[in-house]
Amino acid sequence: MDFEHIAIEKELVPYRFEIELGVEKYELRVRYNELHDYFTLDLLKDGEELVYGEKITYGVPLFSEIYDSRFPAPTIIPLDESGKETRVSWDNLSETVFLMVVNREDE
């Protein structure tokens, strides 16, 4: 199956960018914890912080534990299409592991 993915530009971390998810615009802030080798995302909509410090965990949909009508309609899941990776790290994010955007009708 062919998925759209969100590119993370590691050389810019920490940074923020706007993105359209579904039919709405959001802002994502990307951070990296060098000591423990993991990334986090903050999700904002219209300047309101919806989620702060969501850890990007392999195979686990982002923002899945907290959800209301302000959250994006598509699901975002960190995955490696080859199936070789089992975690998200500096070495593999946006190399072999991508933030896959899955629309509800694709699930």
C-alpha positions in Angstrom: 0.0 0.0 0.0 1.3 3.5 -0.9 1.1 6.0 2.0 1.8 9.7 2.2 4.4 10.5 4.8 5.5 13.5 6.8 9.2 14.3 6.3 11.2 15.2 9.4 14.3 17.3 8.6 16.6 16.2 11.3 19.2 18.8 10.6 16.7 21.5 11.6 15.7 19.9 15.0 14.4 21.5 17.1 12.0 23.2 14.7 8.4 23.7 13.8 6.4 23.6 10.7 2.8 23.9 9.4 1.1 20.9 7.9 -2.3 20.2 6.4 -3.8 17.0 7.8 -7.2 16.1 6.5 -8.8 19.5 5.7 -7.3 21.4 8.6 -3.9 23.2 9.2 -1.8 22.2 12.2 1.6 23.1 13.5 4.1 20.4 14.5 7.1 21.1 16.7 9.9 18.5 16.5 12.4 17.9 19.3 15.1 15.3 19.9 16.3 13.8 23.1 20.0 13.1 22.4 20.6 11.3 25.7 18.0 8.6 25.1 17.8 8.8 21.2 14.2 9.6 20.7 12.0 12.3 19.0 9.0 14.1 20.4 6.2 16.1 18.7 4.0 18.9 19.9 0.7 19.4 18.1 -0.9 22.8 17.8 -4.0 24.1 16.2 -4.8 27.8 15.8 -2.0 28.6 18.3 -3.5 26.2 21.0 -1.2 23.5 22.2 -3.1 20.2 21.9 -0.3 17.8 22.8 3.2 18.5 24.2 6.0 16.1 24.0 4.4 13.1 22.3 7.2 10.5 22.0 7.4 9.0 18.5 7.2 5.3 19.1 7.6 2.7 16.3 4.2 1.3 15.2 2.2 3.3 17.7 -0.3 5.9 16.2 0.5 9.4 17.3 -2.0 11.3 19.5 -4.0 8.1 19.9 -4.4 8.4 23.7 -5.9 11.9 23.6 -8.5 12.6 21.0 -11.3 15.1 20.4 -12.7 17.1 17.5 -9.7 19.4 17.4 -7.3 16.5 16.4 -6.4 15.6 12.8 -8.7 13.1 11.0 -5.9 11.1 9.5 -3.9 8.7 11.7 -0.1 9.2 11.8 2.0 6.0 12.4 5.8 5.7 12.5 6.6 2.7 10.2 9.2 1.1 8.1 7.6 -0.3 4.9 10.4 -2.9 4.7 9.5 -4.2 8.2 13.1 -4.4 9.3 13.0 -1.6 11.9 11.6 -2.0 15.4 12.2 1.4 16.9 12.5 5.1 15.9 16.0 6.6 16.3 18.2 9.4 14.9 19.7 7.0 12.4 16.5 5.7 10.9 13.8 8.5 11.1 13.2 9.8 7.6 15.6 7.2 6.3 13.8 3.9 6.7 11.2 4.9 9.3 8.6 7.5 8.2 5.6 9.1 9.8 2.9 7.5 7.6 -0.4 9.4 7.1 -3.3 7.0 7.0 -6.7 8.4 6.1 -9.6 6.7 7.8 -10.9 5.4 4.4 -7.5 3.7 3.9 -7.6 1.8 7.2 
